[in-house]
Amino acid sequence: MRKILPVVIGLSLANISYGQEMPSVFNKSLAGDDNQLKKIESLANGELIVIGGGASKSYFARLNADGKIIFEKKNDKDAAISYNDMVVMSNGSALVVGGGNKAEGAGRISLFDNKGVLVFDKVFGKNSGGYFTKVKQDHAGNFIAVGIDGSSPSRSRITKIGLKGDIIFDKIFREGTVFNDLIIEDDDSFIGIGGDAGDSRGNGLLIKLSSNGDKVYEINSGKGGCSYTSGFLMDDGSLLVIGGGRYGTGNQCRATRVRVDGQVIFDKTYSTVDSWFSAMAIDNQGQIILSAEEFDRGRILKLRPDGTIVFNKETASPIVDLKVNAVNQVIAVGSKENAYELFKLSPEGKVIFDIPSSSVALKKIMMAEDGKIYAIADRFCRILKFDDANGDLLFDKDYGKIGSDASFASITNLPSGEVVAIGGGKGDGSRITKISHGASINDITVMEPIGGTNIAKITVSLTGFLLENGVRKPVTISYKSLFNNKVDNNDITPIDGVLSFIPSDYAQGQSIEKTIELPVHSDQLFEGTEKVSIEISDAKNTHISKAIGVVTIEDAEASIRFVSGSDAVEGKFLGYTVGLFKSDGTALINKTGSPIKISYRFGPGSAAPGVDFDANTTKKQLVINDGESTGSISIKTIEDSFYRDPQSVQLVLYDLNYAKNSVVGFWGNAKILSATQYINDIGAEVQISKISDHSITGESASMFKVSLVKASDGSNVTNCSGGNIRVKFVVDSASTAVLGKNFFIGEDVFIMGNCSDREADVKVVFNPYSKITTNGSIILNIVSVSGPPSSGPLNISSKKKATALLLAGNK
């Protein structure tokens, strides 16, 4: 069966939609503005006959199963405002009834053959008002139509007409009344059911005539303004009718049961306020279920055949319709002020569910073959579908034109199992919508496995089975996976196959579903989100409402962590490298199509930004580019005039920016991530130099000094290591002044590590009693240096020897 696509009609359509999609077979407006379809009948071949009218023009049309108009007839003669009811015969011909209104037009009975040719068109009156409401065919093949005449005041009418248009009889009854319904009994006697015509002059009216028009009985009930709206023949042949009165008439909701001879079994009201019964049903135990509207509230009753009450449940909203299911449970809907309340009651009246909604008011419900509940809204051309087990809303869609005042008037379950709704109104005339059961495939989101393969499960659902001669038809649907430019065999295993839905596998009310399994594979690519489509096609015995199911494959959250770093000596570059990983530590490659950008700042390290390293000229974000698994930055360090321990530079990662279809975090779900690298001192040397020559006359003098200099260029540096640098030296054997005779000297000195000293003097103590006649040399030679082990390299300079003179001239 072909795929059904949405239908676009004239102006833009409202697009309210919810849940389990019911595909449109067709959705169209058949006649002009301010017209409405009133009745629909289905033929054995699936064709549809519809009638209606409005705006002074009656309408009759035949459509094929796909909604194509085979023929249509419009009648605007003699104020033929609308056709209201019809009987379709086995040969496809149709007898339709309708007419004008109370003030203009006249009752009209027309027969069309199966080609749409008018066989006869009988008019009852002279454009002074009148119309027929109902028509039925008796066992002899004649037709009985009921309605109202055009006299003033109006009176109820019963007309019997033959198949060739011969009028067998035409009878007028009580003033101020109209017949709303008609019952034909097995002996072809019949009962007109009605009452007040709207001016509060009439009472509830039941008139039974024999097949030749003789009156069998007439019953009047209630006060002025009372009316019976519908009737039903019980198993014993007795008649059950319901009705009541509109607000202000003083009539309460009324039920009456009458034997075939006119004897009243009961005639009762069941409320204390003005009200009327809106619907009735008979369960399979012969008990009577009724719903009532009481202005701002409602009522659901269950009666025994004698009219006594089994239960009487008052509701917060007027009950506009009800149905009874196969197990005698009651489904009812109440509506008030753009809101509805959906009920399900047990046979004893216990509430199974009570679902309120403020979205829209409803006016009619229908029980489908599979038990599901369909409803139409009192405004808009809107169809809703509910689960009968729990009242969940399965489907909600508006098929009308936006801004119109149109609505559906009725909803019907076709023999095929499909659903058709008809209606119309101002701004959207004669709307007809046919929806069918269909198959849809869901969209799912799955996580790519960390390792190995996972199975993604995609659901294909049917809204129900189509019927043939009352039997559910099996369904088959093909499926296959579709590749795109981001998904290949490394991501999934391609699939294709056929799903079979066998009706006997599913109990009534059970979800009709099959599962497709799609293998999804792990890889080392971080792609964020990939999408693969599963297509269903070649559906047999169903429509396809949603052909493509999208499987969104999301990578699990990737994590950023530091993977390496490099220290640097002063003047060089520190390095920091981060990598992208799965939660199990497997490295990933960024293939999201966008870079992963990581904002950073410098934490509380011992190195000072702008002093020990350049914090302003580096790039502001660390980046893992698309196609890469790591990202790095380098930070330039600055040479200084200090000798010290390694200085720490802490890099703090605090924010992530990445492709919107992916999720990236810091390792271990941390909010920040940090790593520390060190600036190592470039190294220092110790050198010795002369301060001055000196005579022996004094007690002591600083003749030498040792200095801490940078190894790279010999410039002076300050010892900030926190530890003293010990410089050990000896007197060189080439000295001409004699140690221990002419002078005395220690073996070492210290350059203090207080971050203020960069040199130390070497003092020489003189022996004033020694005699020298010529200048003598003192040569000092550095033999070792030592400092804190944590500081930078420390060595002896090439300037490790210095000479000073001990001057002659002593006493």
Secondary structure, 3 states (H helix, E strand, C coil): CCCCCCCCCCCCECCCCCECCCCEEEEEECCCCCEEEEEEEECCCCCEEEEEEECCEEEEEEECCCCCEEEEEEECHHHCCEEEEEEECCCCCEEEEEECCCCCCCEEEEEECCCCCEEEEEEECCCCCCEEEEEEECCCCCEEEEEECCCCCCEEEEEEECCCCCEEEEEEEEECEEEEEEEECCCCCEEEEEEECCCCCCCEEEEEECCCCCEEEEEEECCCCEEEEEEEECCCCCEEEEEEECCCCCCCCEEEEECCCCCEEEEEECCCCCCEEEEEEECCCCCEEEEEEECCEEEEEEECCCCCEEEEEEECCCEEEEEECCCCCEEEEEECCCCEEEEEECCCCCEEEEEEECCCCEEEEEECCCCCEEEEECCECEEEEECCCCCCEEEEEECCECCCCCEEEEEEECCCCCEEEEEEECCCCCEEEEECCEEEECCEEEECCCCCEEEEEEEEEECCCCEECCEECCEEEEEEEECECCECCCCECCCEEEEEECHHHCCCCCCEEEEEEEEEECCCEECCEEEEEEEEEEEECCEEEECEEEEEEECCCEEEEEEEEECEECCCEEEEEEEEECCCCCECEECCCCCEEEEEEECCCCCCECCCECCCCCCCEEEECCCCCEEEEEEEECCCCEECCCEEEEEEEEEEECCCCCCEEEHHHCCCEEEEEEEECCCEEEEEEECCCEECCCCEEEEEEEEEEECCCCCECEECCCCCEEEEEEECCCCCCCECCCEECCCEEEECCCCCCCEEEEEEEECCCCCCCCCEEEEEEEEEEECCCCCCCEEECCCCEEEEEEECCCC
